[in-house]
Amino acid sequence: MSAPAARVRRVDPHRRERILDAAIDVMAARGVAGTTHRVIAAAADVPLGSLTYYFTGLDDLRAQAFARLAERATRAYAAHFDGVRSAEDLVDAVTDLVHDAAGSRPDEWVVAYELYLAALRDPALRSVTEAWMRASRGVLERFVAPDVARGLDALVEGLIMHRTLSTAPASRDETRAAVRRALAPLPG
């Protein structure tokens, strides 16, 4: 009689990150409402039980996926401003950010908007949005005063949302003019 075959254990050191990335992709495709454990597990190509091993539930998984997206976007955002050396560079960088989204994929903006909406209904997610906004403002505060950074950050968010949702988005020249006005000293 031969010994029973040893169970082969799959070595998968990046499984948790793959699950989080799959959750981001699923939320982009299906929205928060259409995101389930089964769909995420299938997208990540992992057993369903892996999700409960790494996450306490679907809310925890979504929150960690949103945080992962925010961290990734924050790094790209900060890197986007690395070459800014003058006020004109800042205007150019903000304009490029609005029109090119700092290299973000369009589906990442879809998930960002899913996060914003989810955070309206789930106060626990506001820590993710707050951290993301603080990080964005922190980058801008390298160039402008904190109150100006707050306004500029809101302008950037609004302009990107308008570009994403509008059937006739602002031109690059219109965006540049809006950014210049936001950065110009008030008269008198």
C-alpha positions as CSV (number, residue, x, y, z in Angstrom):
1,M,0.0,0.0,0.0
2,S,1.4,3.3,-1.0
3,A,1.5,6.4,1.2
4,P,-1.2,9.0,0.5
5,A,-0.1,11.7,-1.8
6,A,1.0,14.9,0.0
7,R,-1.3,17.8,-0.6
8,V,0.5,20.4,-2.8
9,R,0.3,23.8,-1.2
10,R,0.3,26.7,-3.6
11,V,2.9,29.3,-2.7
12,D,1.3,32.6,-3.4
13,P,3.1,35.4,-1.5
14,H,1.2,38.2,-3.3
15,R,-2.3,36.8,-3.0
16,R,-3.6,39.5,-0.7
17,E,-2.4,42.2,-3.1
18,R,-3.9,40.4,-6.1
19,I,-7.2,40.2,-4.3
20,L,-7.2,43.9,-3.6
21,D,-6.3,44.7,-7.2
22,A,-9.1,42.4,-8.4
23,A,-11.5,44.2,-6.0
24,I,-10.5,47.5,-7.6
25,D,-11.1,46.1,-11.0
26,V,-14.4,44.6,-10.0
27,M,-15.6,47.9,-8.5
28,A,-14.6,49.7,-11.7
29,A,-16.6,47.3,-13.8
30,R,-19.6,46.6,-11.5
31,G,-19.7,49.4,-8.9
32,V,-19.7,48.9,-5.1
33,A,-23.2,47.4,-5.3
34,G,-22.2,44.7,-7.8
35,T,-19.0,43.7,-5.9
36,T,-19.3,40.4,-4.1
37,H,-16.8,37.9,-2.6
38,R,-17.5,35.4,-5.4
39,V,-16.9,37.9,-8.2
40,I,-13.7,39.2,-6.5
41,A,-12.4,35.6,-5.9
42,A,-13.0,34.7,-9.5
43,A,-11.3,37.9,-10.8
44,A,-8.3,37.3,-8.5
45,D,-8.2,33.6,-9.5
46,V,-8.2,32.5,-5.8
47,P,-10.4,30.2,-3.7
48,L,-13.3,32.0,-2.1
49,G,-12.0,31.1,1.3
50,S,-8.9,33.3,0.7
51,L,-11.0,36.4,1.0
52,T,-12.1,35.5,4.5
53,Y,-8.6,34.5,5.4
54,Y,-7.2,38.0,4.6
55,F,-10.3,40.2,5.3
56,T,-12.9,40.3,8.0
57,G,-15.7,40.8,5.5
58,L,-16.7,42.5,2.3
59,D,-16.7,46.0,3.9
60,D,-13.1,45.4,5.1
61,L,-12.0,44.2,1.7
62,R,-13.5,47.2,-0.1
63,A,-12.1,49.6,2.5
64,Q,-8.6,48.1,2.0
65,A,-9.0,48.1,-1.8
66,F,-10.0,51.8,-1.7
67,A,-7.0,52.6,0.5
68,R,-4.7,50.7,-1.9
69,L,-6.1,52.8,-4.8
70,A,-5.7,56.0,-2.8
71,E,-2.1,55.2,-1.9
72,R,-1.3,54.3,-5.6
73,A,-3.0,57.5,-6.8
74,T,-1.2,59.6,-4.1
75,R,2.2,58.4,-5.2
76,A,1.4,59.2,-8.9
77,Y,0.0,62.6,-7.8
78,A,3.2,63.5,-5.9
79,A,5.5,62.3,-8.7
80,H,3.5,64.4,-11.1
81,F,4.6,67.6,-9.3
82,D,8.3,66.6,-8.9
83,G,9.5,68.9,-11.7
84,V,7.7,72.0,-10.5
85,R,10.1,74.9,-10.0
86,S,8.1,78.0,-10.7
87,A,4.6,79.4,-10.6
88,E,4.2,78.7,-14.4
89,D,5.4,75.1,-13.8
90,L,2.7,74.7,-11.2
91,V,0.0,76.0,-13.6
92,D,1.3,73.6,-16.3
93,A,1.4,70.7,-13.9
94,V,-2.1,71.3,-12.6
95,T,-3.4,71.7,-16.2
96,D,-1.7,68.5,-17.3
97,L,-3.0,66.7,-14.2
98,V,-6.6,67.7,-15.1
99,H,-6.2,66.7,-18.7
100,D,-4.0,63.6,-18.3
101,A,-5.1,62.5,-14.8
102,A,-1.4,62.0,-13.8
103,G,-1.2,58.7,-15.6
104,S,-4.2,57.2,-13.9
105,R,-6.3,54.8,-15.8
106,P,-9.8,55.9,-16.5
107,D,-11.2,53.0,-14.5
108,E,-9.3,54.2,-11.4
109,W,-11.3,57.4,-11.6
110,V,-14.5,55.4,-11.7
111,V,-13.4,53.6,-8.5
112,A,-12.5,56.9,-6.9
113,Y,-16.0,58.2,-7.6
114,E,-17.4,54.9,-6.2
115,L,-15.3,55.6,-3.0
116,Y,-16.7,59.1,-2.7
117,L,-20.2,57.9,-3.0
118,A,-19.6,55.0,-0.6
119,A,-18.0,57.4,1.9
120,L,-21.1,59.5,1.9
121,R,-23.0,56.5,3.2
122,D,-20.3,54.8,5.3
123,P,-18.5,57.1,7.7
124,A,-15.7,54.5,8.2
125,L,-14.6,55.1,4.6
126,R,-14.1,58.8,5.3
127,S,-10.8,58.1,6.9
128,V,-9.6,56.9,3.4
129,T,-11.0,60.0,1.6
130,E,-9.6,62.3,4.3
131,A,-6.2,60.8,4.1
132,W,-6.2,61.1,0.3
133,M,-7.3,64.7,0.4
134,R,-4.7,65.5,3.1
135,A,-2.0,63.9,0.9
136,S,-3.1,65.9,-2.2
137,R,-3.1,69.1,-0.3
138,G,0.3,68.3,1.2
139,V,1.7,68.0,-2.3
140,L,0.2,71.3,-3.3
141,E,1.4,73.0,0.0
142,R,5.0,72.5,-1.3
143,F,4.1,75.4,-3.7
144,V,1.3,77.4,-2.1
145,A,-0.1,78.4,1.3
146,P,-2.4,75.8,2.9
147,D,-5.6,77.7,2.3
148,V,-4.7,78.1,-1.4
149,A,-3.8,74.4,-1.6
150,R,-7.2,73.5,-0.2
151,G,-9.0,75.6,-2.9
152,L,-6.7,74.4,-5.6
153,D,-7.2,70.8,-4.6
154,A,-11.0,71.3,-4.7
155,L,-10.7,72.9,-8.1
156,V,-8.6,70.0,-9.5
157,E,-11.2,67.5,-8.2
158,G,-14.0,69.4,-9.7
159,L,-12.3,70.0,-13.0
160,I,-11.4,66.3,-13.3
161,M,-15.0,65.3,-12.5
162,H,-16.3,67.7,-15.1
163,R,-13.8,66.4,-17.7
164,T,-14.9,62.8,-16.8
165,L,-18.6,63.4,-16.9
166,S,-19.1,66.2,-19.4
167,T,-20.0,65.7,-23.0
168,A,-18.2,69.0,-23.7
169,P,-15.3,69.3,-21.2
170,A,-13.3,72.4,-20.8
171,S,-10.4,72.8,-23.2
172,R,-6.8,72.9,-22.0
173,D,-6.7,76.7,-22.4
174,E,-9.9,77.1,-20.3
175,T,-8.5,74.8,-17.6
176,R,-5.2,76.8,-17.6
177,A,-7.1,80.0,-17.2
178,A,-9.1,78.6,-14.3
179,V,-6.0,77.4,-12.6
180,R,-4.3,80.8,-13.1
181,R,-7.3,82.6,-11.5
182,A,-7.2,80.2,-8.5
183,L,-3.5,81.0,-8.0
184,A,-3.7,84.8,-8.7
185,P,-3.6,87.1,-5.7
186,L,-6.9,88.8,-4.9
187,P,-7.1,92.4,-6.1
188,G,-6.9,95.1,-3.3
